């Protein structure tokens, strides 16, 4: 695996063994101009010989300049000098205290606090803080994926996305959390994960007193204020603010594919993340730990409620009718339907209506012969999870095995 030289700029990381991602964008923004300079190692082409020489350092590992303050290394003295500015606090954000290698990077970072996104996509109107981010985003609409994985043939719109993907094949996870030792393939994933421990939420909604750990969470939230939902489902006319939300909706609501099965009870799931959450019920794993005390929880919602009740951290969602408090706004919305006696979920087999999707799904099993829960010992199937769990314990004792849960 090739060595990577990384410097930090806010919440983003850049590969300095070749052009930074912004330079990567610039390289491919010259239309059909010929690129006469060819790298004989990886067949990548460049407009200028200087760019090729910089790129070659990724293969040779030459000219490595170490920082005396931290463990980072750089391909040129100029990059090292710029990096040292972060240690000298020359370019420091007055809002959050973060330091940057140049005044331009500081200006770009400040847009996180101001909410300014001057670069707008002409196709979907999504806005960005940097022009390079807009250029990369535009490739998603144009279908241009210039970077191809030689292992599986999958293509990507940017070199950084390709590099992160290639670690799937190599198994490399070079970025490790110093608090919980969890490892990541990308530095940006580690930076985002670190906020789970620190509680940092730098992305603040200017309309409402609410903050978010990730910038795209704020972007999605802002559409609550604007009502902007440009992506429409052709099957049920439901609208969404982001394209991947529409894709998830189609998969989970309109598709019957369930490719992931539980190794303990045999239940099938549409998504791997839902399966992982389900497996916690069998293994007893509690991956969500409180940063204030030693308590651990199986579900994120349990941790959120614990922080609210025990440490007064976070915001309760209160029912304006009965003053009941909820840790989740979606649960509050479902609760309000009961006050209004609104039952939006209708069974397609009978006239019964229900307050929540979960109640409807449970009811619909009465009309179906489908038994999605299976005992891993004897192979008997059940309609409801509760019944298979009771049976599973009895079956394991009967066969002389120790129950898993």
KELO-68363 format. One record per atom (N, C-alpha, C): residue in one letter; x negated, y negated, z negated. Coordinates in steps of 0.05 Angstrom, whole numbers, padded with zeros to 5 digits, always signed. Atoms other than C-alpha are relative to their C-alpha. Example, Ala and Ser with C-alpha at 12.3 -4.5 7.8 and 13.67 -1.06 7.14 Angstrom:
2
A-00018+00024+00000 A-00246+00090-00156 A-00018-00024+00000 S+00016+00024+00001 S-00273+00021-00143 S+00015-00022-00014 
This chain:
405
X-00017+00024+00000 X+00000+00000+00000 X-00018-00025+00000 X+00016+00024-00002 X-00027-00069+00017 X+00002-00017-00025 X+00000+00018+00023 X-00048-00116-00038 X+00017-00024+00005 X-00016+00024-00003 X-00002-00175-00050 X-00011-00022-00017 X+00009+00023+00014 X-00023-00244-00071 X+00024-00018-00003 X-00026+00013+00005 X+00034-00282-00103 X-00004-00026-00016 X-00002+00023+00017 X+00046-00352-00128 X+00029-00006-00006 X-00027+00005+00009 X+00107-00378-00164 X+00008-00028+00009 X-00012+00026-00006 X+00153-00434-00141 X+00029+00001-00009 X-00028-00002+00010 X+00214-00439-00185 X+00008+00028-00003 X-00011-00027+00002 X+00256-00377-00179 X-00009+00017+00024 X+00007-00014-00025 X+00222-00355-00114 X-00029+00008-00001 X+00028-00008-00003 X+00158-00317-00098 X-00007+00001+00029 X+00009+00001-00027 X+00117-00323-00036 X-00025+00017+00004 X+00024-00016-00006 X+00066-00277-00004 X-00020-00017+00014 X+00020+00018-00011 X+00002-00314+00008 X-00021+00014+00016 X+00019-00014-00016 X-00036-00259+00043 X+00005-00005+00030 X-00007+00010-00026 X+00000-00282+00105 X+00015-00026-00004 X-00015+00025+00003 X+00044-00342+00118 X+00021+00003-00022 X-00022+00000+00019 X+00093-00361+00064 X+00026+00003+00016 X-00025-00005-00015 X+00166-00346+00081 X+00008-00023+00017 X-00007+00023-00016 X+00175-00417+00104 X-00016-00001+00026 X+00016-00002-00024 X+00117-00408+00152 X+00009+00022+00018 X-00012-00022-00015 X+00148-00342+00173 X+00023-00010+00016 X-00023+00012-00014 X+00210-00381+00192 X-00010-00017+00023 X+00010+00018-00020 X+00169-00432+00229 X-00011+00015+00024 X+00012-00016-00021 X+00133-00378+00268 X+00021+00009+00020 X-00020-00011-00017 X+00199-00353+00296 X+00021-00021+00008 X-00018+00021-00007 X+00231-00421+00307 X-00009-00015+00025 X+00010+00013-00024 X+00194-00437+00371 X+00012+00011+00026 X-00013-00010-00023 X+00243-00404+00417 X-00015+00023+00013 X+00013-00021-00015 X+00210-00361+00471 X-00029-00007+00006 X+00028+00007-00005 X+00140-00392+00467 X-00017+00025-00003 X+00018-00024+00001 X+00086-00340+00481 X-00017+00000-00025 X+00017-00003+00023 X+00047-00314+00421 X-00024+00016+00008 X+00023-00014-00012 X-00021-00297+00450 X-00018+00015-00019 X+00019-00011+00019 X-00056-00277+00386 X+00012+00024-00014 X-00011-00025+00009 X-00045-00204+00368 X-00017+00012-00022 X+00013-00015+00021 X-00062-00168+00303 X-00003+00029+00009 X+00005-00027-00010 X-00094-00101+00324 X+00008+00021-00021 X-00007-00019+00021 X-00074-00069+00258 X+00030+00006+00000 X-00029-00003+00003 X+00002-00081+00255 X+00015-00010+00024 X-00012+00009-00025 X+00016-00110+00325 X+00017-00025-00003 X-00014+00026+00003 X+00044-00175+00297 X-00014-00021+00017 X+00011+00021-00018 X+00035-00235+00344 X+00003-00027-00012 X+00000+00027+00011 X+00020-00308+00328 X-00004-00021+00022 X+00004+00022-00019 X+00022-00375+00363 X-00028-00011+00000 X+00026+00013+00003 X-00044-00399+00336 X-00020+00020-00012 X+00021-00018+00009 X-00111-00365+00322 X-00003-00003-00031 X+00002+00005+00029 X-00112-00398+00252 X+00020+00018-00015 X-00020-00017+00013 X-00047-00361+00235 X-00008+00029+00000 X+00010-00028-00002 X-00077-00295+00259 X-00022+00005-00021 X+00022-00003+00019 X-00139-00306+00216 X+00010+00002-00028 X-00012-00002+00027 X-00097-00319+00154 X+00013+00027-00003 X-00015-00025+00001 X-00055-00258+00170 X-00019+00024-00004 X+00018-00022+00002 X-00116-00212+00177 X-00009+00006-00028 X+00009-00003+00028 X-00133-00223+00104 X+00017+00020-00015 X-00017-00019+00014 X-00074-00179+00085 X-00011+00028+00004 X+00012-00026-00006 X-00111-00120+00118 X-00028+00003-00011 X+00028-00002+00009 X-00182-00137+00097 X-00003-00005-00030 X+00002+00007+00028 X-00169-00164+00027 X-00023-00020-00005 X+00023+00019+00002 X-00224-00216+00041 X+00009-00026-00013 X-00003+00027+00010 X-00232-00284+00008 X+00022-00002-00021 X-00020+00000+00021 X-00194-00270-00056 X-00010-00019-00022 X+00007+00020+00020 X-00195-00330-00103 X+00017+00003-00025 X-00016-00005+00024 X-00174-00313-00175 X+00005-00026-00016 X-00006+00022+00018 X-00140-00362-00222 X-00012+00006-00027 X+00013-00004+00026 X-00178-00372-00287 X+00020-00001-00023 X-00020+00002+00021 X-00113-00384-00326 X+00019+00024-00001 X-00018-00023-00001 X-00073-00323-00303 X-00012+00021+00019 X+00011-00022-00015 X-00082-00259-00264 X+00005-00002+00030 X-00007+00003-00029 X-00058-00286-00196 X-00026-00005+00016 X+00022+00003-00018 X-00105-00285-00137 X+00011-00012+00026 X-00009+00014-00024 X-00102-00326-00072 X-00019+00004+00023 X+00015-00005-00024 X-00126-00321-00001 X-00018-00023+00008 X+00017+00023-00007 X-00155-00391+00004 X-00004-00018-00025 X+00005+00019+00022 X-00185-00444-00042 X+00023-00021-00002 X-00021+00020+00000 X-00130-00492-00021 X+00025+00010-00015 X-00023-00012+00015 X-00075-00445-00046 X-00006+00001-00030 X+00008-00001+00028 X-00114-00436-00111 X+00002-00027-00013 X-00001+00027+00011 X-00120-00511-00122 X+00029-00009-00004 X-00028+00006+00003 X-00046-00520-00109 X+00012+00015-00024 X-00011-00016+00022 X-00030-00464-00158 X-00008-00012-00027 X+00010+00010+00026 X-00073-00496-00213 X+00017-00023-00010 X-00017+00022+00009 X-00025-00555-00214 X+00022+00010-00019 X-00021-00011+00018 X+00026-00509-00247 X-00010+00003-00028 X+00011-00003+00027 X-00021-00498-00305 X-00006-00028-00013 X+00006+00026+00011 X-00039-00572-00312 X+00026-00016-00006 X-00026+00014+00004 X+00036-00591-00315 X+00001-00026+00015 X+00000+00025-00016 X+00023-00644-00262 X+00027-00005+00013 X-00027+00002-00012 X+00089-00629-00228 X+00019+00015-00018 X-00017-00013+00021 X+00137-00614-00286 X+00029-00010+00002 X-00029+00007-00001 X+00213-00612-00284 X+00008-00010-00028 X-00008+00012+00025 X+00241-00658-00338 X+00026+00013-00011 X-00025-00013+00008 X+00306-00616-00340 X-00006+00026-00015 X+00004-00027+00012 X+00279-00547-00356 X-00029+00006-00008 X+00027-00003+00008 X+00204-00556-00365 X-00017+00017+00018 X+00016-00016-00018 X+00182-00512-00307 X-00020-00017+00016 X+00021+00014-00014 X+00118-00531-00271 X-00004+00012+00028 X+00002-00008-00028 X+00103-00528-00197 X-00027-00009+00012 X+00026+00005-00012 X+00043-00529-00151 X-00002-00025+00016 X+00000+00025-00017 X+00064-00590-00110 X+00026-00016-00006 X-00023+00018+00005 X+00111-00649-00113 X+00024+00009+00018 X-00021-00009-00018 X+00151-00620-00054 X+00015+00024-00012 X-00013-00023+00013 X+00165-00555-00092 X+00016-00010-00024 X-00015+00011+00022 X+00186-00596-00152 X+00026-00013+00010 X-00024+00012-00011 X+00235-00636-00109 X+00021+00021+00008 X-00018-00022-00008 X+00264-00572-00081 X+00013+00012-00024 X-00011-00012+00025 X+00272-00543-00151 X+00021-00018-00013 X-00019+00018+00012 X+00308-00605-00176 X+00028+00002+00011 X-00027-00003-00012 X+00365-00590-00128 X+00016+00021-00015 X-00014-00020+00016 X+00382-00531-00174 X+00017-00015-00021 X-00014+00015+00022 X+00400-00581-00229 X+00020-00020+00012 X-00018+00020-00012 X+00432-00633-00183 X+00023+00013+00016 X-00020-00014-00016 X+00471-00581-00143 X-00001-00008+00029 X+00002+00010-00027 X+00447-00615-00079 X-00009+00023+00019 X+00006-00019-00020 X+00447-00569-00018 X+00003-00013+00027 X-00003+00016-00024 X+00432-00612+00043 X+00001+00015+00026 X+00001-00015-00025 X+00426-00556+00094 X+00024+00019+00003 X-00025-00014-00003 X+00492-00529+00120 X+00000+00018+00025 X-00003-00018-00022 X+00505-00468+00164 X+00023-00009+00018 X-00021+00009-00018 X+00544-00488+00226 X+00021+00021+00005 X-00019-00022-00005 X+00579-00420+00229 X+00019+00004-00023 X-00017-00006+00023 X+00604-00407+00158 X+00001-00022-00021 X+00000+00023+00018 X+00590-00474+00124 X-00014+00005-00026 X+00016-00004+00024 X+00547-00442+00070 X-00023-00019-00001 X+00021+00020+00003 X+00497-00492+00043 X-00024+00011-00015 X+00025-00010+00011 X+00424-00484+00022 X-00017-00024-00009 X+00018+00021+00010 X+00372-00523-00016 X-00025-00004+00018 X+00023+00002-00017 X+00317-00508+00035 X+00007+00006+00029 X-00005-00005-00029 X+00315-00510+00111 X-00008+00028+00008 X+00008-00027-00007 X+00277-00444+00113 X+00020+00020-00008 X-00021-00018+00008 X+00333-00410+00075 X+00023+00000+00020 X-00021+00002-00020 X+00383-00436+00126 X-00008+00015+00026 X+00009-00013-00024 X+00341-00410+00184 X+00002+00031-00003 X-00002-00028+00006 X+00336-00341+00152 X+00030+00009+00000 X-00028-00006+00001 X+00411-00342+00138 X+00012+00001+00028 X-00012+00001-00027 X+00427-00361+00210 X-00005+00025+00016 X+00005-00025-00014 X+00395-00297+00234 X+00021+00021-00006 X-00022-00019+00006 X+00451-00259+00199 X+00023-00003+00019 X-00022+00005-00019 X+00501-00292+00246 X-00009+00007+00029 X+00010-00005-00027 X+00457-00285+00308 X-00006+00029+00005 X+00007-00029-00003 X+00440-00212+00294 X-00029+00004+00004 X+00029-00003-00004 X+00365-00226+00301 X-00013+00012-00024 X+00015-00013+00022 X+00326-00178+00258 X-00028+00008+00011 X+00026-00002-00014 X+00253-00186+00278 X-00020+00019-00013 X+00020-00016+00015 X+00220-00142+00226 X+00011+00028-00004 X-00009-00028-00001 X+00225-00066+00233 X-00017+00017-00018 X+00014-00019+00017 X+00208-00013+00182 X-00009+00024+00017 X+00010-00022-00016 X+00163+00040+00214 X+00007+00027-00011 X-00007-00026+00012 X+00187+00093+00165 X+00028+00009+00009 X-00028-00008-00005 X+00262+00092+00178 X+00013-00015+00023 X-00011+00014-00023 X+00272+00042+00235 X+00019-00023-00007 X-00018+00021+00008 X+00315-00006+00194 X-00013-00027+00005 X+00011+00026-00007 X+00307-00079+00214 X+00010-00021-00020 X-00005+00020+00020 X+00306-00142+00172 X-00004-00028+00012 X+00002+00027-00011 X+00312-00217+00184 X-00025-00014-00009 X+00024+00014+00009 X+00250-00236+00144 X-00021+00020-00009 X+00022-00018+00008 X+00182-00207+00126 X+00001+00008-00029 X-00002-00006+00029 X+00195-00211+00051 X+00020+00023-00005 X-00021-00021+00003 X+00258-00168+00058 X-00012+00026+00009 X+00012-00025-00010 X+00218-00117+00098 X-00019+00011-00020 X+00020-00009+00020 X+00162-00114+00046 X+00014+00012-00024 X-00015-00011+00023 X+00212-00104-00010 X+00012+00027+00007 X-00012-00025-00010 X+00247-00049+00031 X-00021+00022+00001 X+00020-00020-00003 X+00182-00013+00045 X-00008+00013-00026 X+00006-00011+00027 X+00172-00003-00030 X+00020+00023-00007 X-00018-00022+00004 X+00233+00043-00027 X-00013+00026+00008 X+00014-00023-00010 X+00191+00091+00014 X-00024+00007-00017 X+00024-00005+00015 X+00128+00083-00027 X+00005+00005-00029 X-00007-00004+00028 X+00164+00084-00094 X-00014-00021-00018 X+00015+00020+00015 X+00122+00024-00115 X+00020-00021-00013 X-00015+00021+00014 X+00153-00023-00168 X-00021-00016-00016 X+00023+00014+00013 X+00097-00072-00184 X+00007-00021-00021 X-00008+00022+00018 X+00137-00122-00225 X+00014+00012-00024 X-00010-00012+00024 X+00149-00100-00297 X+00008-00020-00021 X-00010+00018+00021 X+00190-00134-00352 X-00017+00006-00025 X+00017-00004+00024 X+00145-00145-00413 X+00016+00006-00025 X-00016-00004+00024 X+00204-00139-00461 X+00013+00028+00000 X-00013-00027+00001 X+00239-00074-00439 X-00013+00020+00019 X+00016-00018-00018 X+00188-00045-00389 X+00015+00008+00025 X-00014-00006-00025 X+00240-00042-00333 X-00016-00010+00023 X+00017+00007-00023 X+00205-00044-00265 X+00018-00007+00024 X-00015+00010-00023 X+00226-00079-00201 X-00018+00000+00025 X+00015+00001-00025 X+00206-00078-00128 X-00006-00028+00009 X+00004+00028-00009 X+00212-00154-00120 X-00003-00018-00025 X+00004+00019+00022 X+00188-00211-00164 X+00025-00015-00006 X-00025+00015+00005 X+00253-00248-00154 X+00020+00016-00017 X-00017-00016+00017 X+00290-00189-00184 X-00009+00000-00029 X+00011+00001+00027 X+00244-00190-00245 X+00007-00027-00013 X-00007+00027+00011 X+00255-00266-00253 X+00029-00001-00008 X-00028+00000+00007 X+00330-00256-00251 X+00006+00017-00024 X-00004-00018+00023 X+00327-00197-00299 X-00009-00013-00026 X+00011+00013+00024 X+00285-00238-00349 X+00020-00018-00014 X-00020+00017+00012 X+00344-00284-00359 X+00020+00015-00018 X-00017-00016+00018 X+00382-00226-00391 X-00011-00002-00028 X+00012+00001+00027 X+00332-00229-00448 X-00001-00029-00011 X+00003+00028+00010 X+00322-00305-00451 X+00027-00014-00003 X-00026+00014+00001 X+00395-00324-00441 X+00001-00025+00017 X+00002+00024-00016 X+00373-00377-00392 X+00021+00000+00023 X-00020+00003-00021 X+00428-00402-00345 X-00004-00028+00013 X+00008+00026-00011 X+00397-00457-00302 X+00020-00012+00020 X-00018+00009-00021 X+00453-00463-00251 X+00027-00009-00012 X-00022+00011+00014 X+00506-00509-00279 X+00021-00011+00019 X-00022+00011-00016 X+00574-00525-00249 X+00005-00029-00007 X-00004+00029+00005 X+00582-00601-00242 X+00029-00007-00007 X-00028+00005+00005 X+00658-00595-00247 X+00010+00011-00026 X-00010-00015+00023 X+00665-00549-00307 X-00024+00007-00018 X+00022-00006+00019 X+00623-00535-00369 X-00006+00030+00000 X+00006-00028-00003 X+00599-00468-00344 X-00027+00002+00014 X+00026-00004-00011 X+00529-00443-00328 X-00004+00029+00009 X+00003-00027-00012 X+00503-00383-00288 X-00030+00006+00001 X+00028-00009-00002 X+00439-00342-00287 X-00010-00001+00029 X+00008-00002-00028 X+00438-00336-00211 X+00013-00022+00017 X-00010+00022-00017 X+00447-00391-00158 X+00024+00009+00016 X-00023-00008-00017 X+00494-00349-00115 X+00025+00005-00017 X-00023-00002+00018 X+00539-00338-00176 X+00013-00028-00002 X-00011+00027+00000 X+00546-00414-00180 X+00014-00007+00026 X-00012+00005-00026 X+00559-00418-00105 X+00028+00013+00002 X-00026-00013-00001 X+00615-00367-00112 X+00020-00014-00018 X-00018+00014+00019 X+00643-00403-00173 X+00010-00026+00011 X-00008+00026-00010 X+00645-00470-00137 X+00023+00003+00019 X-00023-00004-00018 X+00694-00440-00087 X+00026+00002-00015 X-00024+00001+00017 X+00743-00435-00145 X+00011-00028+00001 X-00009+00028+00000 X+00745-00511-00145 X+00008-00009+00028 X-00006+00009-00027 X+00745-00521-00070 X+00022+00017+00013 X-00020-00018-00012 X+00791-00462-00055 X-00008+00011+00027 X+00010-00008-00026 X+00747-00445+00004 X-00003+00031+00001 X+00001-00029-00004 X+00759-00372+00026 X+00002+00006+00030 X-00001-00002-00030 X+00740-00367+00100 X+00001+00029+00010 X+00002-00028-00010 X+00735-00290+00103 X+00026+00015-00007 X-00026-00012+00003 X+00802-00255+00114 X+00000+00029+00008 X-00003-00029-00006 X+00818-00181+00110 X+00022+00004+00021 X-00019-00004-00022 X+00853-00159+00174 X+00021+00021-00007 X-00019-00021+00007 X+00890-00103+00137 X+00021-00010-00020 X-00019+00009+00020 X+00922-00140+00079 X+00002-00030-00003 X+00000+00029+00000 X+00909-00214+00093 X-00012-00013-00025 X+00013+00012+00023 X+00872-00224+00028 X-00026-00014+00009 X+00022+00016-00009 X+00818-00277+00033 X-00022+00000-00021 X+00023-00001+00018 X+00748-00282+00003 X-00019-00023+00007 X+00018+00023-00003 X+00695-00335-00007 X-00027+00009+00012 X+00025-00010-00010 X+00636-00291+00014 X+00004+00025+00017 X-00004-00023-00018 X+00627-00239+00070 X-00003+00027-00014 X+00004-00026+00012 X+00600-00185+00025 X+00023+00007-00020 X-00024-00006+00016 X+00661-00192-00021 X+00022+00012+00018 X-00019-00012-00019 X+00704-00177+00040 X-00008+00029+00006 X+00010-00027-00006 X+00661-00116+00057 X+00006+00019-00024 X-00005-00017+00024 X+00667-00090-00015 X+00030+00005-00002 X-00029-00003+00001 X+00742-00102-00013 X+00010+00022+00020 X-00008-00020-00020 X+00750-00061+00051 X-00008+00028-00009 X+00010-00026+00009 X+00707-00005+00022 X+00016+00012-00023 X-00013-00010+00025 X+00740+00000-00046 X+00030+00001+00001 X-00029+00001-00001 X+00812-00017-00028 X+00011+00016+00023 X-00012-00012-00024 X+00824+00008+00043 X-00014+00026+00010 X+00014-00025-00008 X+00774+00065+00049 X+00004+00022-00020 X-00003-00023+00018 X+00784+00135+00021 X-00026+00015-00004 X+00026-00013+00002 X+00710+00153+00025 X-00010-00002-00029 X+00012-00001+00027 X+00681+00175-00043 X-00024+00018+00001 X+00024-00017-00005 X+00610+00199-00029 X-00015+00007-00025 X+00017-00004+00024 X+00584+00198-00101 X+00016+00016-00021 X-00014-00016+00020 X+00603+00253-00151 X-00015+00001-00026 X+00012-00002+00027 X+00591+00258-00226 X-00010+00028-00005 X+00011-00027+00005 X+00545+00316-00244 X+00011+00013-00025 X-00010-00011+00024 X+00581+00325-00310 X+00029+00009+00002 X-00029-00007-00001 X+00656+00324-00295 X+00010+00003+00029 X-00009-00004-00028 X+00659+00325-00218 X+00016-00022+00012 X-00016+00021-00012 X+00696+00260-00209 X-00016-00014+00022 X+00013+00013-00023 X+00682+00225-00143 X+00004-00030-00001 X-00001+00029+00001 X+00667+00151-00135 X-00008-00012+00027 X+00006+00014-00025 X+00663+00101-00078 X-00027-00013-00001 X+00025+00015+00002 X+00602+00064-00104 X-00019+00013-00020 X+00020-00012+00018 X+00537+00087-00138 X-00001-00015-00026 X+00000+00015+00025 X+00542+00030-00189 X+00022+00009-00018 X-00023-00009+00016 X+00611+00053-00212 X-00006+00028-00011 X+00007-00026+00010 X+00584+00124-00218 X-00020-00002-00023 X+00020+00003+00022 X+00525+00101-00261 X+00014-00009-00026 X-00015+00008+00024 X+00573+00065-00308 X+00016+00023-00011 X-00015-00022+00009 X+00616+00127-00311 X-00017+00021-00015 X+00018-00020+00012 X+00557+00173-00329 X-00006-00007-00029 X+00005+00008+00027 X+00546+00132-00392 X+00019+00013-00020 X-00020-00013+00017 X+00610+00164-00420 X-00009+00028-00007 X+00009-00027+00005 X+00575+00232-00415 X-00027+00000-00016 X+00027-00001+00012 X+00503+00215-00435 X-00002-00016-00026 X+00002+00017+00024 X+00518+00164-00489 X-00020-00022+00002 X+00020+00021-00004 X+00468+00115-00459 X+00013-00027-00006 X-00009+00027+00007 X+00473+00043-00484 X-00022-00019+00009 X+00021+00016-00011 X+00430+00001-00438 X+00001-00030-00006 X-00003+00029+00005 X+00456-00068-00460 X-00006-00006-00029 X+00009+00005+00027 X+00419-00092-00522 X+00004-00030-00007 X-00003+00027+00010 X+00433-00154-00564 X-00027-00012-00006 X+00026+00013+00006 X+00375-00203-00567 X-00002-00012-00028 X+00000+00011+00027 X+00396-00226-00636 X-00002+00022-00022 X+00001-00021+00019 X+00402-00159-00671 X-00005+00027+00014 X+00008-00026-00011 X+00390-00084-00660 X+00023+00015+00013 X-00023-00013-00012 X+00460-00068-00633 X-00004+00004+00030 X+00001-00007-00028 X+00465-00034-00565 X+00027+00008+00009 X-00026-00005-00010 X+00524-00024-00519 X-00001+00014+00027 X-00002-00014-00026 X+00545+00020-00460 X+00009-00019+00022 X-00012+00017-00020 X+00582-00036-00424 X-00009-00029-00005 X+00008+00028+00002 X+00563-00108-00409 X+00023-00016-00014 X-00022+00014+00013 X+00633-00131-00431 X-00001+00004-00030 X+00002-00005+00029 X+00621-00099-00499 X-00021-00018-00013 X+00021+00018+00010 X+00556-00138-00507 X+00010-00029-00001 X-00011+00028-00002 X+00591-00203-00485 X+00018-00005-00024 X-00019+00004+00022 X+00646-00193-00537 X-00015+00000-00027 X+00016-00001+00025 X+00594-00176-00591 X-00014-00027-00004 X+00013+00026+00003 X+00556-00241-00576 X+00019-00022-00008 X-00020+00020+00007 X+00620-00281-00581 X+00008+00003-00030 X-00011-00004+00027 X+00644-00249-00646 X-00022-00002-00022 X+00020-00001+00021 X+00579-00238-00684 X-00020-00023+00000 X+00021+00021-00002 X+00533-00293-00658 X+00010-00026+00011 X-00012+00025-00009 X+00581-00346-00633 X-00013-00010+00026 X+00013+00007-00025 X+00547-00345-00565 X+00019+00005+00023 X-00018-00003-00023 X+00589-00357-00502 X+00026-00015-00004 X-00025+00014+00000 X+00659-00381-00489 X+00023+00019+00000 X-00024-00017+00000 X+00725-00348-00508 X+00020-00011+00021 X-00022+00008-00017 X+00783-00349-00459 X+00026+00004-00016 X-00022-00001+00019 X+00845-00366-00499 X+00027-00003+00015 X-00027+00001-00011 X+00918-00353-00480 X+00014-00024-00011 X-00013+00024+00009 X+00955-00419-00483 X+00028+00005-00012 X-00027-00007+00011 X+01020-00383-00503 X-00002+00012-00027 X+00002-00014+00026 X+01000-00336-00560 X-00026-00004-00014 X+00026+00006+00011 X+00929-00361-00573 X-00019+00025-00003 X+00018-00023+00001 X+00900-00291-00564 X-00025-00006+00016 X+00026+00006-00013 X+00826-00293-00545 X-00010+00024+00015 X+00011-00021-00017 X+00791-00254-00490 X-00028-00008+00008 X+00028+00005-00008 X+00718-00247-00471 X-00002-00002+00031 X+00000+00000-00029 X+00736-00239-00397 X+00024-00015+00011 X-00022+00016-00011 X+00776-00288-00356 X+00020+00017+00017 X-00018-00017-00015 X+00805-00233-00311 X+00019+00015-00018 X-00018-00013+00019 X+00833-00197-00372 X+00021-00020-00010 X-00019+00021+00008 X+00865-00263-00393 X+00021-00003+00021 X-00019+00003-00021 X+00897-00270-00325 X+00021+00023+00001 X-00019-00022+00001 X+00927-00200-00330 X+00018-00002-00024 X-00017+00004+00024 X+00951-00216-00401 X+00022-00021+00005 X-00020+00021-00006 X+00987-00279-00376 X+00023+00011+00017 X-00022-00012-00016 X+01026-00237-00327 X+00021+00013-00017 X-00020-00012+00018 X+01059-00202-00386 X+00018-00021-00013 X-00017+00022+00010 X+01083-00269-00414 X+00020-00008+00021 X-00017+00009-00021 X+01110-00287-00347 X+00018+00022+00012 X-00014-00023-00009 X+01138-00217-00336 X-00003+00004+00030 X+00007-00004-00029 X+01104-00214-00268 X-00014+00027+00003 X+00012-00026-00006 X+01088-00144-00242 X-00007+00001+00029 X+00006+00002-00029 X+01051-00154-00176 X-00008+00026+00013 X+00009-00025-00011 X+01029-00082-00167 X+00024+00020+00003 X-00023-00016-00006 X+01083-00040-00133 X-00008+00028+00010 X+00005-00027-00009 X+01083+00036-00125 X+00013+00004+00028 X-00010-00004-00027 X+01091+00056-00052 X+00017+00026+00002 X-00016-00025+00000 X+01127+00121-00072 X+00027-00004-00014 X-00025+00004+00015 X+01180+00093-00119 X+00002-00030-00007 X-00004+00029+00005 X+01208+00025-00142 X-00015-00012-00024 X+00013+00010+00024 X+01165+00019-00204 X-00022-00020+00006 X+00020+00021-00003 X+01121-00042-00213 X-00017-00001-00026 X+00019-00001+00022 X+01061-00054-00258 X-00016-00027-00002 X+00015+00025+00005 X+01021-00111-00289 X-00028+00001+00011 X+00028-00002-00008 X+00952-00084-00271 X-00004+00022+00020 X+00007-00020-00019 X+00918-00043-00217 X-00005+00027-00013 X+00006-00025+00015 X+00895+00008-00269 X+00026+00014-00008 X-00026-00012+00007 X+00967+00020-00292 X+00013+00013+00025 X-00012-00010-00024 X+00989+00030-00220 X-00015+00026+00009 X+00016-00023-00008 X+00932+00079-00205 X+00007+00024-00017 X-00007-00022+00019 X+00949+00120-00267 X+00027+00011+00007 X-00027-00008-00007 X+01022+00122-00247 X+00001+00016+00026 X-00002-00013-00027 X+01009+00142-00174 X-00009+00029+00000 X+00008-00028+00002 X+00977+00207-00197 X+00024+00019-00003 X-00024-00016+00003 X+01047+00231-00214 X+00012+00008+00027 X-00011-00006-00027 X+01065+00229-00140 X-00019+00016+00017 X+00021-00013-00015 X+01001+00263-00118 X-00008+00027-00012 X+00011-00025+00010 X+00975+00334-00123 X-00031-00001-00002 X+00029+00003+00000 X+00904+00307-00119 X-00011+00001-00029 X+00013-00002+00027 X+00862+00328-00180 X-00029-00007+00004 X+00027+00009-00005 X+00798+00288-00180 X-00020+00007-00021 X+00019-00006+00022 X+00768+00312-00246 X-00004+00031-00002 X+00006-00028-00001 X+00733+00379-00248 X-00017+00008-00024 X+00017-00011+00021 X+00705+00420-00306 X-00025+00012+00012 X+00025-00009-00011 X+00631+00432-00293 X-00006+00029-00007 X+00005-00028+00008 X+00634+00500-00328 X+00017+00020+00014 X-00018-00020-00011 X+00695+00536-00302 X+00012-00008+00027 X-00010+00009-00025 X+00714+00494-00241 X+00029-00007+00001 X-00029+00008+00001 X+00785+00478-00264 X+00003-00030+00005 X-00004+00028-00007 X+00813+00412-00237 X+00023-00012-00016 X-00021+00014+00016 X+00854+00359-00273 X+00005-00027+00014 X-00008+00026-00011 X+00891+00295-00253 X-00012-00023-00016 X+00008+00022+00018 X+00869+00253-00313 X-00026+00006-00014 X+00027-00003+00013 X+00800+00241-00344 X+00003+00010-00028 X-00004-00008+00028 X+00827+00249-00414 X+00002+00031-00003 X-00005-00028+00002 X+00851+00320-00401 X-00025+00017+00006 X+00024-00015-00006 X+00786+00343-00369 X-00021-00002-00022 X+00019+00004+00022 X+00745+00314-00427 X+00007+00019-00023 X-00009-00018+00021 X+00787+00353-00478 X-00006+00029+00008 X+00005-00027-00009 X+00783+00416-00436 X-00030+00006+00001 X+00029-00004-00003 X+00708+00407-00424 X-00013+00008-00026 X+00011-00006+00026 X+00692+00407-00498 X+00008+00029-00009 X-00009-00027+00008 X+00734+00469-00511 X-00013+00022+00017 X+00012-00019-00018 X+00706+00505-00450 X-00030+00005-00007 X+00028-00003+00007 X+00634+00491-00470 X-00005+00016-00025 X+00002-00015+00025 X+00645+00518-00540 X+00007+00030+00005 X-00009-00027-00006 X+00681+00579-00513 X-00022+00016+00014 X+00021-00014-00015 X+00623+00595-00466 X-00027-00001-00014 X+00024+00000+00016 X+00571+00582-00520 X-00020-00022+00006 X+00017+00022-00006 X+00544+00516-00494 X+00005-00023-00019 X-00004+00024+00016 X+00533+00452-00533 X+00013-00022+00016 X-00013+00021-00015 X+00581+00397-00511 X-00019-00023+00007 X+00017+00022-00009 X+00548+00341-00471 X+00008-00026-00013 X-00010+00025+00012 X+00592+00286-00501 X+00021+00007-00021 
